[in-house]
Amino acid sequence: MVGLLDALGIEKVLVVGKDFGAAIAYYLGLCHPDRVKGIVTMGIPYLKPGGPDKWDSAPKGLYFRHWQEPGRGLADLGRFDAKAVVRNIYTLFSSSELPVAEDGKEVMDLYDPSRPLPPWFTEDDLQMYSSLYEKSGFVFPMQVPYLSSKRDPGRLTLFSDRTIQAPCLLIMGTKDYFLKFPGVEDYVNSEMLKSAVPNIEINFFPEGSHFVQEQFPEEVNKLLLGFLNQHL
């Protein structure tokens, strides 16, 4: 990120990160605070590098634990066409429950073609996303973040005791399944998060899912623009 900013001649930025992009945004603010004006994240709070592995205490059949195993995710998704995969991802991951496969089953076995799409995700949206994945495939989405999540964080751990001083905005839905990960909901609502990110503002969307920015685009944009105007 810093190399990209240098190449573009940009001194400081306001960073927006969604899902595992949140980690990139937070770690930029952690390691290079002089390059960050503010940080907005959606769906995932700040998690210290090298901290306790929350995945190991999660259910065995959890999608994340399955897809951390080399080759397992691609083999699972490869049994379906891109449209079925995208449909399944949006129906499963817009739920408030963790996607967990039964023993002896894979995550895509949870696929139910009769289950309707979320009301805010249209058939046209599905077709557009599917057409993109038909071209790109799912190798990179499996590599980052699932397979790479087991890598040693390396030098990042040298910064783990620092606080992120930049102004931060965390946007989450109250029905986001990520809150069901062991300890996450308590952490988000505790002083632990605020001690690591003292200038954080947390905005919960009632009934919001993990796809809160697609579910409530106008409301999320209003928050983003307000934060931008305040800190740019």
C-alpha positions in Angstrom: 0.0 0.0 0.0 2.7 2.5 0.9 4.6 1.6 -2.3 1.5 2.3 -4.3 0.9 5.7 -2.5 4.6 6.6 -3.2 4.3 5.6 -6.9 1.1 7.8 -7.2 2.7 10.7 -5.3 0.0 10.6 -2.6 1.1 11.6 0.9 -1.9 10.7 3.0 -5.2 8.8 2.4 -8.5 7.9 3.9 -8.9 4.2 3.6 -12.1 2.2 3.2 -11.9 -1.6 3.7 -14.7 -4.2 3.6 -14.5 -7.7 5.1 -10.9 -8.9 5.0 -10.0 -5.6 3.3 -10.5 -4.2 6.8 -7.3 -5.8 8.0 -5.3 -4.0 5.2 -6.8 -0.7 6.2 -6.2 -1.1 9.9 -2.6 -2.4 9.4 -1.8 0.5 7.2 -2.9 2.8 10.0 -1.0 0.7 12.5 2.3 0.6 10.7 2.2 3.9 8.8 0.1 6.3 10.9 1.7 9.3 9.1 0.1 8.2 5.8 -3.5 7.8 7.0 -6.1 10.5 7.6 -8.9 8.1 8.6 -10.1 4.5 8.3 -13.6 3.2 7.5 -14.2 -0.5 7.8 -17.3 -2.7 7.2 -18.1 -6.1 8.6 -14.9 -6.8 10.6 -13.4 -4.9 13.5 -9.7 -4.4 14.2 -8.0 -7.6 15.2 -4.5 -7.4 16.5 -1.9 -9.1 14.3 -0.6 -12.3 16.0 -3.5 -12.3 18.4 -5.5 -15.4 19.4 -6.7 -17.5 16.5 -10.5 -17.1 16.6 -11.0 -19.8 13.9 -9.6 -22.6 16.0 -12.4 -22.3 18.6 -15.1 -22.1 15.9 -17.2 -25.1 14.8 -15.3 -27.7 12.8 -17.7 -27.3 9.8 -17.3 -23.6 9.6 -16.8 -22.4 6.1 -13.6 -20.6 7.0 -12.0 -23.7 8.6 -12.9 -25.8 5.6 -11.5 -23.3 3.1 -8.3 -22.9 5.0 -7.3 -26.4 3.9 -5.4 -26.3 0.6 -7.5 -27.4 -2.3 -10.7 -28.0 -0.3 -12.5 -24.8 -1.1 -11.8 -25.0 -4.8 -12.9 -28.6 -5.0 -16.1 -27.6 -3.1 -16.9 -24.6 -5.3 -15.8 -26.5 -8.4 -18.8 -28.8 -8.2 -21.1 -25.9 -9.2 -21.2 -23.3 -11.9 -20.3 -19.7 -11.0 -23.9 -18.6 -10.8 -24.8 -21.3 -8.3 -21.8 -20.4 -6.2 -22.6 -16.7 -6.1 -26.2 -17.4 -5.3 -25.2 -19.6 -2.5 -22.7 -17.1 -1.1 -25.3 -14.4 -1.0 -28.1 -16.5 0.5 -25.8 -18.1 3.1 -23.7 -15.1 4.1 -26.6 -12.6 4.4 -27.9 -14.8 7.2 -27.3 -14.0 10.8 -26.0 -17.5 11.4 -22.6 -18.9 10.8 -22.4 -21.0 7.6 -21.5 -24.4 9.1 -21.5 -27.7 7.2 -22.5 -31.0 8.9 -19.9 -33.7 9.5 -18.9 -35.3 6.3 -20.4 -32.5 4.2 -18.9 -29.5 2.4 -20.0 -25.8 2.7 -21.6 -25.8 -0.8 -23.8 -28.7 0.3 -25.8 -26.1 2.2 -26.9 -24.8 -1.2 -30.6 -24.7 -1.7 -31.6 -23.5 -5.2 -35.2 -22.9 -4.0 -34.1 -20.4 -1.3 -34.8 -16.9 -2.6 -32.1 -14.2 -3.0 -32.1 -11.4 -0.4 -34.6 -8.8 -1.5 -31.8 -6.2 -2.1 -29.9 -8.5 -4.4 -31.6 -8.9 -7.8 -31.3 -11.5 -10.5 -29.5 -8.8 -12.6 -27.0 -8.4 -9.8 -26.5 -12.2 -9.7 -25.9 -12.3 -13.4 -23.4 -9.5 -13.4 -21.4 -11.0 -10.5 -21.6 -14.5 -12.0 -20.3 -13.3 -15.4 -17.2 -11.8 -13.7 -16.4 -15.0 -11.8 -16.9 -17.1 -14.9 -13.9 -15.2 -16.3 -11.8 -15.0 -13.2 -12.6 -18.2 -11.4 -12.2 -18.7 -7.6 -8.5 -19.3 -7.2 -7.7 -15.9 -5.9 -10.7 -15.6 -3.5 -9.6 -18.9 -2.0 -6.0 -17.8 -1.7 -6.8 -14.5 -0.1 -7.9 -14.6 2.7 -8.5 -18.2 3.4 -5.3 -20.0 2.6 -3.1 -17.0 3.5 -4.7 -16.7 6.9 -2.5 -19.4 8.3 0.7 -17.5 7.3 3.0 -16.1 10.0 2.2 -12.4 10.4 5.9 -11.7 10.5 6.9 -8.2 11.2 3.3 -7.1 11.8 3.6 -8.6 15.3 6.2 -5.9 16.1 3.4 -3.3 15.9 0.7 -5.3 17.8 1.1 -3.3 21.1 0.6 0.0 19.3 -2.8 1.8 19.1 -4.3 3.1 15.9 -4.7 6.8 16.5 -6.4 7.7 13.2 -10.1 8.5 13.3 -12.0 5.3 12.5 -15.5 4.4 11.6 -16.7 0.8 11.9 -20.0 0.0 10.1 -21.8 -3.3 10.9 -25.2 -4.8 10.7 -26.8 -6.2 13.8 -27.5 -9.4 11.9 -24.0 -9.8 10.6 -23.0 -13.4 11.0 -19.4 -12.4 11.8 -20.7 -11.3 15.2 -21.4 -15.0 15.9 -17.7 -15.8 15.7 -16.4 -16.8 19.2 -16.0 -13.7 21.3 -16.5 -11.1 18.5 -19.7 -9.5 19.6 -18.4 -9.0 23.2 -15.2 -7.6 21.8 -16.9 -5.1 19.5 -19.0 -3.8 22.3 -16.2 -3.8 24.9 -13.5 -1.4 25.9 -10.9 -3.8 24.5 -11.6 -2.6 20.9 -11.6 1.0 22.0 -8.4 0.7 23.9 -6.7 -0.5 20.7 -8.5 2.0 18.4 -9.3 4.9 20.8 -10.8 7.2 18.1 -13.3 4.7 16.7 -17.0 5.3 16.1 -19.2 2.2 15.7 -22.4 2.4 13.7 -24.8 -0.6 13.8 -27.5 -0.9 11.1 -30.6 -2.6 12.6 -31.3 -5.8 10.6 -28.1 -5.2 8.6 -26.3 -8.3 7.2 -22.7 -8.8 6.3 -23.5 -7.1 3.0 -24.7 -4.0 4.7 -23.2 -1.7 2.0 -25.4 -3.4 -0.6 -28.4 -3.8 1.6 -28.4 -0.1 2.6 -26.4 1.7 0.0 -27.8 5.2 0.4 -27.4 5.1 4.2 -23.9 3.8 4.1 -22.9 6.3 1.4 -24.2 9.1 3.7 -22.0 7.8 6.5 -19.0 7.6 4.3 -19.4 11.1 2.8 -20.0 12.5 6.3 -16.8 10.9 7.5 -14.9 12.0 4.5 -16.0 15.6 4.8 -15.0 15.6 8.5 -11.5 14.2 8.1 -10.2 15.1 4.6 
